Amino acid sequence: MDDDSYIQSFVNELTNRTTTTTTSKIATIKMDRFIIRNPTSANCNTSSGKSSGSRMKQTTIESLKGVVVVDDILHHKSRLQLSTSSKEEKLNSLNELGKKTPPRHIMMSTKIGRVINKLRNSEDEDIKKAAKKVYVKWKSHFVEHMDRPMIEVKCDLKTEKLRTSGTKLLTEALSVQDIPSLMYCQSFPALR
């Protein structure tokens, strides 16, 4: 009886380990799409003295093409508008802006498109080429996505009540007078 229970517990432990290992492998496979693989040299050693086969770095949300930080855009805009900025700073700002595709409402609120358009008529050929490259990239993106349908956000009554009570509690706690309309369940235009 003692041997049977020992064998049964051993088999159960092996089964649990296999299930856990399989589950972690599946989770690893699903999370692989959020990892950027950078090639590393074979001489790269870890603290244990062993060489690591591959180094992985998790993607940040700011590194995505369609995600922009408004402060960064305003920073680049001021850098491009300043007459004291050097040519390298302006080219760097244009290259950084070229890596992103800001939504239309961000472009309209920051007016970065006007600054880029003015730089297309610059005396400096390098700045003119970089500004034209950014302008063409952004314009082609917006032309391609012009006919994108509206995104309609629907929510059930329970979710709407939770959001309403949550925003009410937050506005009371923060002493805010007006609540942005984005907090409620409504139809939103597609982010372009």
SVG drawing of the C-alpha trace seen along z (x, -y; Angstrom):
<svg xmlns="http://www.w3.org/2000/svg" viewBox="-28 -82 62 84">
<polyline fill="none" stroke="black" stroke-width="0.4" points="0.0,0.0 2.8,-2.4 4.7,-1.6 1.5,-2.1 0.8,-5.5 4.5,-6.5 4.3,-5.4 1.0,-7.2 2.3,-10.4 5.4,-10.1 3.3,-9.7 1.1,-12.6 4.1,-14.8 5.5,-13.9 2.1,-14.6 1.9,-18.0 5.5,-18.9 4.7,-17.9 1.5,-20.0 3.2,-23.0 6.1,-22.7 3.6,-22.4 1.6,-25.4 4.8,-27.5 5.9,-26.5 2.6,-27.6 2.8,-30.9 6.3,-31.5 5.3,-30.8 2.4,-33.3 4.7,-36.0 7.4,-35.6 5.7,-38.1 6.4,-40.9 10.2,-40.2 12.8,-41.8 15.6,-39.5 19.0,-41.2 22.0,-39.3 24.8,-39.1 28.4,-38.0 29.4,-34.5 31.8,-36.1 29.0,-37.6 29.2,-36.0 26.7,-36.1 27.6,-36.5 27.8,-32.7 30.5,-32.5 28.5,-30.7 27.8,-32.2 24.2,-33.0 22.8,-31.8 20.5,-34.8 19.7,-38.0 16.1,-39.2 14.6,-42.6 11.0,-43.3 9.3,-45.7 8.0,-48.9 4.8,-50.5 6.6,-53.7 8.7,-51.8 5.6,-50.9 5.2,-52.9 1.7,-54.2 2.2,-55.1 3.5,-58.6 4.2,-60.6 2.9,-64.1 5.7,-65.6 8.2,-64.0 6.4,-65.5 6.3,-69.0 10.0,-68.6 10.9,-67.8 8.7,-70.6 10.4,-73.2 13.8,-71.9 12.8,-72.3 11.4,-75.8 14.4,-77.2 16.8,-79.1 19.6,-78.2 19.2,-74.5 22.0,-73.0 21.6,-71.1 22.4,-67.8 19.7,-68.4 17.1,-69.2 18.0,-66.1 17.9,-64.0 14.4,-65.3 13.2,-64.7 14.6,-61.1 12.9,-60.5 9.6,-61.9 9.9,-59.8 10.0,-56.6 6.5,-57.4 3.1,-57.8 1.1,-60.1 -2.7,-60.0 -4.5,-62.8 -5.8,-64.4 -2.3,-64.6 -1.0,-66.2 -3.8,-68.8 -3.4,-69.6 0.4,-69.9 0.6,-71.4 3.7,-69.4 2.6,-69.0 2.9,-72.7 6.5,-72.7 7.4,-69.8 5.8,-71.4 7.8,-74.7 11.0,-72.7 10.4,-71.3 11.2,-74.8 14.5,-75.1 17.7,-76.3 19.6,-73.3 19.3,-70.3 19.7,-67.6 16.9,-69.2 14.8,-69.6 15.2,-65.9 14.5,-64.7 11.4,-66.9 10.1,-65.7 10.6,-62.1 8.6,-62.5 5.9,-64.5 5.5,-61.9 5.4,-59.0 2.8,-60.7 0.7,-61.8 0.7,-58.4 -0.3,-56.8 -3.3,-59.1 -4.3,-58.7 -4.2,-54.9 -6.3,-55.0 -8.7,-57.7 -11.6,-55.3 -11.2,-53.5 -14.6,-52.9 -15.6,-54.4 -14.9,-52.2 -18.0,-51.8 -17.5,-50.9 -20.4,-49.2 -20.7,-48.1 -23.2,-46.5 -25.2,-48.2 -23.1,-46.8 -19.8,-48.0 -21.4,-51.5 -22.5,-51.8 -19.1,-50.7 -17.4,-53.3 -19.8,-56.1 -19.4,-55.4 -15.6,-55.1 -15.4,-58.5 -17.7,-60.0 -15.5,-58.8 -12.3,-60.0 -13.7,-63.4 -14.8,-63.9 -11.4,-62.7 -9.5,-65.0 -12.0,-67.9 -12.3,-68.1 -15.3,-70.0 -15.6,-68.6 -15.2,-64.9 -13.8,-64.3 -16.3,-62.7 -13.8,-59.9 -14.6,-58.4 -18.1,-57.3 -19.2,-54.6 -19.6,-56.3 -18.6,-55.8 -15.1,-57.0 -13.5,-57.8 -10.8,-55.4 -7.3,-56.6 -5.5,-57.5"/>
</svg>
